[in-house]
Amino acid sequence: MPTRNEVLRELGLAPLWRLRQRTRTEVPRGGEDMREPGDANRDQRLAHIAALALDTLVDDIAQCRACGLCATRKRTVPGIGAADAAWMFVGEAPGADEDAQGEPFVGAAGRLLDNMLAALGLARDHDVFIANVLKCRPPGNRTPAPLEVEACRPYLDRQIELVGPGLIVALGKSAACTLLGVDTSVASLRNRVHRYRGRPLIVTYHPAYLLRTPADKAKAWEDLLFARRTLRESPAQHA
């Protein structure tokens, strides 16, 4: 004699068991991650960068495909300088010369920066670390897009953590506004001690701007002297 379930199946009345698709409004069990896949990938990438050393960071930047600049760059420009520098100089992004050579602040602007450092008794090879917010050149030297900054900024943050500078100098409006989360002029940010990731930050003009506006070189020199005093007086002064 057929069972009840067999009869129901023959009549097409048996229950049809299907694995129910969970909607995003349901609360997951066991702390399961319900974020978008992109969020999980971003967290994974941040954790990866946060574990890099300075040398492996350079290699990682060279392989980076996190934004569209990887398709137009010639070379990545990770940064250069002492691994334990007291000073860190941060610009906006590489230009054409930097893109060609793979080193930040070369060409006329780089020579001016080197002269400014020499006047302080510093040299890029062993006293400072020089980097940009972006490690790849935006085409035509355009202003970096927000998504490009978001993709590249973790590398700069890791460099700051590894080098451990006693002072950061933001060169130009774009770098300063990006690091400080504001939208204002360099003039309004000068002569003040800001902070980024727990470290004092001084804002001054970009060397490229000074080449176009030489009358402001005196102001930039005042900013560097102010930065040196700030470094000396900082309780977290770099050894």
C-alpha positions in Angstrom: 0.0 0.0 0.0 1.5 3.4 -1.0 2.5 5.7 1.8 0.8 9.1 2.2 3.9 10.9 0.8 3.9 8.7 -2.2 0.2 9.4 -2.9 0.8 13.2 -2.5 3.7 13.0 -4.9 1.6 11.2 -7.5 -1.0 13.9 -7.2 1.5 16.7 -7.4 0.7 17.8 -3.9 3.8 16.9 -2.0 5.8 19.8 -0.6 8.6 21.0 -2.7 11.7 21.7 -0.6 14.0 24.4 -1.9 16.9 26.2 -0.2 15.5 29.6 0.6 17.6 32.5 -0.7 18.5 34.8 2.2 17.6 38.5 1.6 19.9 41.3 2.7 17.4 42.4 5.3 17.8 39.2 7.3 20.2 39.0 10.2 23.0 36.5 9.5 23.9 33.9 12.0 27.3 33.5 13.6 28.5 37.0 12.7 28.6 36.2 9.0 29.8 39.1 6.9 26.8 40.6 5.0 28.7 43.5 3.4 29.1 44.0 -0.4 31.9 41.9 -1.9 33.7 45.2 -2.7 33.8 46.1 1.0 35.4 42.8 1.9 37.9 43.2 -0.9 38.8 46.7 0.3 39.3 45.5 3.9 41.5 42.7 2.6 43.6 45.1 0.6 44.0 47.5 3.5 45.1 44.6 5.7 47.6 43.6 3.1 49.1 47.1 2.8 49.2 47.5 6.5 51.5 44.4 6.7 54.0 45.6 4.1 57.6 46.7 4.9 59.1 49.6 3.0 60.8 47.4 0.4 57.8 45.1 -0.2 55.6 48.2 -0.4 57.6 49.5 -3.4 57.0 46.2 -5.2 53.3 46.2 -4.3 52.9 49.7 -5.7 54.5 48.6 -8.9 51.9 45.9 -9.3 48.9 48.0 -8.2 45.8 47.9 -10.3 43.4 49.6 -7.9 42.5 52.5 -10.2 42.7 53.4 -13.8 46.0 55.2 -13.6 47.8 51.9 -13.9 46.8 52.0 -17.6 48.4 55.3 -18.4 51.5 55.5 -16.1 55.0 54.8 -17.4 56.5 54.1 -14.0 55.2 54.1 -10.4 56.7 56.7 -8.1 56.6 55.2 -4.6 58.9 57.7 -2.8 62.5 58.1 -1.8 64.5 58.9 1.3 65.7 57.6 4.6 63.8 54.8 6.2 64.0 56.6 9.6 63.7 60.2 8.4 62.6 62.9 10.8 61.1 65.0 8.0 58.5 63.7 5.5 57.6 65.9 2.5 54.3 65.0 0.7 53.2 66.3 -2.6 50.1 65.7 -4.7 51.1 63.4 -7.5 54.0 62.6 -9.9 54.4 64.8 -13.0 55.9 63.9 -16.4 59.5 63.9 -15.2 58.6 61.8 -12.2 56.6 59.4 -14.3 59.6 58.9 -16.6 62.2 58.4 -13.8 60.2 56.8 -11.1 61.4 59.3 -8.5 59.4 62.1 -6.8 60.2 65.8 -7.2 62.8 65.7 -10.1 63.2 68.3 -12.8 63.1 72.0 -12.0 60.7 71.7 -9.1 62.9 68.9 -7.6 66.0 71.0 -7.9 64.3 73.8 -6.1 63.2 71.5 -3.3 66.7 70.1 -3.0 68.0 73.7 -2.7 65.5 74.4 0.0 66.5 71.3 1.9 70.2 72.1 1.5 69.5 75.5 3.1 68.2 73.6 6.1 71.2 71.3 6.1 69.1 68.4 4.8 69.5 66.1 1.8 66.9 63.8 0.2 69.2 60.8 0.4 69.6 60.5 4.1 67.7 63.2 6.1 64.1 63.2 4.7 61.6 61.0 3.0 59.7 62.4 0.0 56.5 61.0 -1.4 53.2 61.9 -3.0 49.6 61.1 -2.1 49.3 59.4 -5.5 52.0 57.0 -6.7 51.1 57.3 -10.4 50.8 60.3 -12.7 47.3 61.5 -13.6 47.2 62.1 -17.4 48.1 65.7 -18.3 48.9 66.4 -14.6 45.2 66.8 -13.9 43.9 67.0 -10.4 43.6 63.5 -8.9 40.1 62.1 -8.7 38.6 61.2 -5.3 38.6 57.5 -6.1 42.3 57.6 -7.2 43.2 59.3 -3.9 41.1 56.7 -1.9 42.9 53.9 -3.7 46.4 55.2 -3.2 46.3 56.9 0.2 46.7 53.6 2.2 50.2 53.4 0.7 51.1 56.9 2.0 49.6 56.1 5.4 51.7 52.9 5.6 54.9 54.9 4.6 54.2 57.4 7.4 53.8 54.5 9.9 57.0 52.8 8.8 59.2 55.8 8.5 57.8 57.4 11.6 58.7 61.0 10.8 58.6 63.6 13.6 57.1 66.1 11.1 55.1 66.1 7.9 55.3 69.0 5.4 52.5 69.1 2.9 53.6 70.7 -0.3 50.8 72.6 -2.1 47.1 73.0 -1.8 46.1 69.6 -3.1 48.3 67.5 -0.8 47.4 69.7 2.2 43.7 69.6 1.6 43.7 65.9 1.0 45.6 65.1 4.2 43.6 67.6 6.3 40.2 66.9 4.8 39.5 70.6 4.0 39.1 72.7 0.9 40.9 76.0 1.4 44.0 77.9 0.3 47.5 77.3 1.3 47.6 80.9 2.6 44.9 80.0 5.2 46.7 76.9 6.3 50.2 78.3 6.7 51.8 79.3 10.1 49.8 76.7 11.9 50.6 73.3 13.3 48.1 70.8 12.0 48.1 67.1 12.7 47.9 64.0 10.5 47.9 60.5 12.0 49.1 61.9 15.3 52.0 63.8 13.8 52.5 67.5 13.4 51.9 68.8 9.9 53.0 72.1 8.3 51.7 73.4 5.1 53.7 75.3 2.5 53.7 76.0 -1.2 54.6 73.5 -3.8 58.0 74.0 -5.5 56.3 74.1 -8.9 54.1 77.0 -7.7 57.2 78.8 -6.4 58.8 78.5 -9.8 55.8 80.3 -11.3 55.5 82.7 -8.3 59.0 83.4 -7.1 57.8 86.3 -4.9 56.4 83.6 -2.5 59.8 81.8 -2.0 60.4 84.0 1.1 57.1 82.7 2.5 58.0 79.1 1.8 61.4 79.7 3.6 59.5 81.1 6.6 57.3 77.9 6.6 60.4 75.7 6.6 61.9 77.6 9.5 58.6 77.3 11.3 58.6 73.5 10.6 62.1 73.2 12.0 61.1 74.9 15.2 58.0 72.8 15.4 60.1 69.6 15.0 62.6 70.7 17.7 59.8 71.6 20.1 57.7 68.6 19.5 57.6 66.0 22.3 57.6 63.3 19.7 60.7 64.7 18.1 62.4 62.1 15.9 65.8 61.0 17.1 
